[in-house]
Every structure is written in C-alpha cells, then in structure tokens.
Amino acid sequence: MGSLVLNKFILILVTVLLSFSAGAFISDTYTFKDEVTEKRYKSLVKDLRCPKCQNQNLADSNSAIATDLRREVYELLVQGKADVEIVDFMVKRYGEFVLYRPKVSSTTYVLWFGPAFLLLIGAIAVIVIVRRKPIKKAQTGLTAEQKQQLDHLLKDK
C-alpha cells in the first residue's frame, strides 16, 4: 500500500515538473549585438498584434504564427532595417490588423472617431429627452378647500 502511494506521488511530481518545463520551450532566445537592438525588438513585438490571437501582441502570444513573426522581426533587425521599415513590411504582409494603433486613414476613420461620434449622439439624445419632459410646478401653498379640511380636522381633536 505504501509503495502505491509513493508511486502516485512520484507520478504527480514528474507531471508537475514537466508542465513547468514545457513553458520554457515556448520562449524565444535571441542574441542581440547591443542593448538598443534588444530594446527595439521588445518594443516592436509588443506593438505588433498576433494575426491569429485577436487581442494579443507578438510578445505575449504562444501561437506558431507569433513565433514566426518574432523570428522575422529579429531577422529584419539583424539585417539593419529601421523600425518603420519593419512595421511597413508587416502591414504589407498582414494588413493594418497587425498594428495595435492603426494609422488614421480613410479606412480607419470609424475606428478612430466612431466612439466620440456615438458619445456625442448619446449626449444630444439625453439633452433632447430631458428638455421634452414637462416640468411639474411645485405647489406653493394649500388651496382654499384644503385649508378648510385642515381647519376642520384640527378643531375635531
């Protein structure tokens, strides 16, 4: 019985250790000629979006396409390409979707100005609705009939 428990414990321990080591294979290890190039690389992979993962940048994504794109960014940096050239290459290849902050153009006006436009329409709608409602005037005093009823009630007590 004790040997069975020990075997289960070892099996669980090995499984846990293997699951931790599996994550180590995902990360890319690149060597850079200087710190500036390494910082440029990190900045680029954070600013470029993974085409497969919808809302993850290349640095955070573990998909195969993100791995390929990180390698591509690294190779372009090693070739001496400027950041703008690398971003333009990615946009030509994958479209504006790879940019977290797309450029303002005729195709992205809705993306940039749509939320402000909707907010403005909502504010106008609220103002129109509030102004259309009739304002009830507060009564300033009692009517003659109400005064008589009050006097009658006070006299009875």
C-alpha positions, -999 to +999 in steps of 0.1 A: +000+000+000+028+024+009+046+017-024+014+026-043+011+060-026+048+066-033+044+058-070+014+081-073+033+109-056+063+104-079+040+104-109+023+136-098+057+153-091+071+143-125+039+156-142+041+189-124+078+194-132+072+185-169+044+210-172+067+238-158+095+229-182+071+228-212+067+266-209+104+270-212+104+258-248+079+285-259+101+315-252+124+326-279+161+332-272+178+356-295+212+372-291+215+409-299+246+429-309+237+456-284+210+467-259+195+492-282+186+465-307+172+443-280+150+472-268+138+479-303+130+442-307+110+441-274+092+473-284+083+460-318+069+427-306+048+445-280+034+469-306+026+443-333-005+422-329-007+384-335-028+378-366-042+346-351-048+356-314-070+386-320-061+406-289-025+396-280+007+411-291+035+391-305+054+391-272+025+375-253+013+351-279+024+315-280+009+306-314+031+293-342+025+324-363+036+347-335+068+327-331+074+330-368+067+368-367+090+373-338+117+354-357+110+376-387+113+408-367+146+396-352+159+388-387+149+422-401+166+439-371+198+419-377+197+430-414+197+466-401+162+475-411+146+505-393+116+501-371+094+519-397+106+495-424+098+465-402+063+478-394+056+486-431+067+451-440+044+436-415+015+458-426+021+449-463+021+412-454-007+410-429-027+443-433-034+470-407-047+444-383-012+438-370-010+473-356-024+480-322-026+516-331-036+518-368-028+549-387-056+574-393-067+569-429-100+568-448-104+531-439-099+537-401-120+568-396-147+548-380-123+531-357-107+564-345-137+587-345-167+563-341-167+562-303-166+600-300-194+603-326-215+578-307-209+596-274-219+630-290-251+614-304-259+600-269-254+633-252-276+651-277-303+624-272-302+629-234-305+666-238-335+663-261-352+638-239-347+660-207-359+691-224-391+675-238-403+664-204-428+689-189-416+703-156-442+700-129-446+731-108-443+725-071-473+737-051-465+767-031-495+766-007-528+750+002-559+756-018-590+771+000-606+737+001-576+721+016-574+748+042-610+742+053-603+705+056-572+712+077-591+736+100-619+710+103-595+683+113-577+704+138-610+716+155-622+680+159-592+670+180 
